[in-house]
Amino acid sequence: MIDVSIVIVSFNARADLERCLESLLATPSAASREIIVVDNQSSDGSAAAAAGWPGVRVIEAGANFGFARATNIGIRASRGTNLLLLNSDTVVPAGAIDHLLAELQRDPGVAVVGPRLVDAQGRAELSYGRMIGPFNELRQKIRRRRPALVDRLTRRRHSPDWVSGACLLVRRTDAEAVGLLDERFFMYTEDVDFCAAIKARGCRIVFTPDVEVVHVRGRSAAAAPAATEAAYRRSQIAFYEKHRPAWAPWLKLYLRLRRQV
C-alpha cells in the first residue's frame, strides 16, 4: 500500500496549485505517495494545468462542493495508509512530508500531526488552538494580532485540540473511523470538527514546529470575498449548533445585529 495520499482541493487558484505541485514534485520522498487534486469546477484552467504534472491524478468534481466534501471525494479515491490534507496555496519544502510521517509513526496514540505554517515572508500563523467556543475564539483573535507572540507560541511541540487543515496528516484508519470530514461545513471549521471527532476516540493531535510549510493563504477566498464571508458564517453557525448548542442562538443574534447573516 502507498505510504501517504496527498489530497489537494482546488478552486480558481491555478498559479498557487501549480506552485504547490512543483514543490511536491521537485524532490524525491523516502515515502511512497500519490497526489490527488479534486477540482471544484474552477474556471481558470486549474484542472487541465494539474493534469499536466506527472503522477498527479485529477478528479473534476463537476461543481463547487466546498472543502469538506471535495476532500472526502479525494480520500475515497485514494489508497494511502496515511492521508495528507493540503491546501493548494501551500509550498512544501523537501523532507517535510517524510518528517511529518516520522512524527506520526513514532507514537501510535497520535492520529493527527500538523506542521508550523508560515507565510511567504516567514511569519508564523497560529495554526492550532483550543476547541472553538466564544471565549476561545476571542482569545485566538487577540493572539493572532500579536506576531511576536504567535512566533513564540509556534516554537513548541504540544498537543492542541486541533491543527489547521491547510496541512494536516492523519492516519487513514482514524479518518475513516470518524466518517471522514463532516460535509455540513462547506468551508471553514471542518478541520476543528474533524480533530474533535478524532480526539473523542481517545487519540491525540500533535503540533510540531520541527516541520515548516509555507501557507500563502486566501487566493481562492480573494476571488469571491462576499461568498467566502457568507460561507464562513454558515460554517460557524453550524459548528456552534453541533458543538455549542447553548451558544448558537446568541451567535445568531450577534451576527444579525452586525448584519453578517
ABEGO torsion letter per residue (X at the ends): XBABBBBBBBBGBAAAAAAAAAAAAABBBABBBBBBBBBBGBAAGAAAAAAABBGBBBBBAGBBAEAAAAAAAAAAABABABBBBBBAABBBBBGAAAAAAAAAAABAABABBBBBBBBAAGBBBBABEBBBBAAAAAAAAAAAABAAAAAAAAABBBBBABBBAABBBBBAAAAAAAGEBBAABABEGAAAAAAAAAAAAGBBBBBBAABBBBBAEGAAAAABAAAAAAAAAAAAAAAAAAABAAAAAAAAAAAAAAGAX
